[in-house]
Amino acid sequence: RLKPHQTTRSSGRVAAKRRLDTTSRMRWVLLLLASQSVTSTSDSCASDAGCAVPDADDATGLLQRTRRASEEQKLVHEPKGHPKARTASSVDFGPNVIIVPAGAASSELQAKLNQLYETQIGWDDYGQFGNHRTAVFLMPGNHQVDIQLPYYFQVLGLGAAPTETVVSPGVRGIGLEVGRQPGNLPNTNTFWRSIENVEVQQRLNFFVSQAAPLRKVKVHGDLKLSGDGDDYTSGGALANSEILGEILTGTQQQWYTRGTKMKPYPHPAGLGSYAAVGCVGPDETSFTPSYDFKGNHLPWQSVHTGATYTEPPSVFAEKPFIIFEQGEYKLRIPEVLRNHPGYDWQSGSTVGFDKVFVTNAKSTAKEMNAAIKQGLHVVLTPAVYYLEEPLVIDHPNICILGLGFATLVPKKLDIFIGRGVIEVGRVDGVRLAGVFVQAGPLASPDYSKAVKALVRWGDPNHPYEGNSENPGFIYDFIARAGGPDVEPVGVDTMLEVNNGWVITDNTWLWKADHCVHSSGALCIPQRYVKHCLVVNADNVHMYGLMAEHSNDDIVVWNGEHGKTYFFQSEFKYTMGVHSQPETWDNVPHAVSYRVNAENHIALAMGIYCVVLAEQVDDDATPMANVAVEGGLSAIAVAHEDAYIWGFKDVATLNWNMNWPRDSKLRCKAWSSRSTSCLDSMVEAPR
């Protein structure tokens, strides 16, 4: 969420980087002018036990028949412990899933979609931090509809391939779009929206930042990733797709693409990097890798180039998804492939919904855990779920699929102290897809009375090497601490990986940098996150990793043979309220990316120091600048060769090179063994 050129106020203070004043468009304004509590209950389902069920005969896809959640929708056991079979007609995705039949959108449907956009697009507390969650199911066929995506909004085609669900513009001539943020440029906060498994018949505007993936789409025109002029955007993800036109990056400061048939990026990124992992050109020929890790492996290639092309992942499987065929909903689970370039729209197995537990807004962790123990997959319908106990996955090959940014929040701190919100055991083949986990309250700023991890994959006391034939996968994972909260919240580590052969694809680990309560552009109360990511296992591969603002090292990588292909990171903006130093986490030498292993690869990195607190706070609650004696370092390595041979295309930036010495990046890569700077090439924005 940077703006590529520094702007100043008449007072000489550097402008806050959040949104432009709509009258002058030359200065930043306070991010949130008023605070309000976000309700602690889900917007999904009424207070009674009734949930709305889509009417299969409804021509608009909107008419709902209300009934009480059937025993089939709850977890029901046969006498011998087997799950009760469900037919397609009994699958209830709840009122926050809009099911759209093929054809021209009715006026009622179009009005509903327009209304959702208007009420959920704003930067107010409800729009950006409310409990609304929505998924739109587009049935296979040809659609003429206009859908502009607001916050917490997902559009999903239900064909086996994107070419089975074709979208053309409706009466407004828009089609599918994430456009310019109305009245609030730039688009650096267009989070939490996605489009999957559709064919788009015209140019697609997709002006997004983090947590906004495009997956398995075929676009017949250009894919435009940002607006013009001052409409800056801050990174996103494109995977398993085909783009027939150009990818117009514009002011996107970074972008991650994997497994896509595409033309080359038109130019390098000025700030971060544009990464293309395992992509092919229009003639289906793989792009030449930017770096050779085999025959001609060269040292000292960490200089920032702004564009990186790589070979395909050595081991990968695409994200699971829902299809509708022969009158039934089914879960499709793609197979594990090796060194596969381009997209994969065909592989995998199909699972009937008799083997899937579908939640409703009132489903409990106990019910979900009971389903998992039986070997059922779990589909989380769009809602915010306040969990009374951790979700525990000790059964192999379980898929947890979230729809519409379904969000899990730990409810009772005493149950979660020292534990994960989601805990995966010593099992293979688990797939966690489209899940959003939010930090809950903590009782001590030293993390002794806090949730240990939002996702804990494996037990650190009982290491498991994993299985390359059947890895664990995490797709489109979002971890958040702060934002909607009006009390101190936190977690020790957002994502902790203790099993080997875990592979991630598009992950955003975010300690919120703006909230419903703020001092200028800085959050109040404090959010506590020690680390965004800790990797203790070998052979963990991360594609499209974004991690920001933790109090200690943002990433700590202890396992051998790890890989990160594309990384985006910002340091925290402030130590905390200036007058409350007892609430600060004062870490002597915290870095963005720490590697304690000997063998590591990290490509296409952008690490930024972007805010000086005293220039973006307000007079009522002054905030303390981030400060480390001697200045900050972006990367730290225990073994110097890990950096010299393994790090490629690395951008490290200070937003303002005139900031105080202790409040800016001064070292690109630090050797923790020799306690000296290996690489001092820190840049300013271009």
KAKA-V266605 format. One line per field, one symbol per residue. burial: # if it has 24 or more other C-alpha atoms within 12 Angstrom, else .. A space follows every 10 residues. Layout:
burial: ???
This chain:
burial: ######.... ...####### .....##### ##..#..#.. .####..... ######...# ##.#....## .#####.... ..####.### ########## ######..## .###.##.## ########## ########## ########## ########## ########## ...####### ##.####### ########## ########## ########## #######..# ########## ########## ########## #####.#### ########## #....##.## #......... ########## ########## ####...### #######..# #####....# ########## #####.#### ########## ########## ########## ########## #.#..##### ########## ########## #######.## ########## ...#####.# ########## ########## ########## ########## ########## ########## ########## ########## ########## ########## ########.. ..####..## ########## ########## ########.. ########.. ########## ########## #######.#. ..######## #.....#### #####.
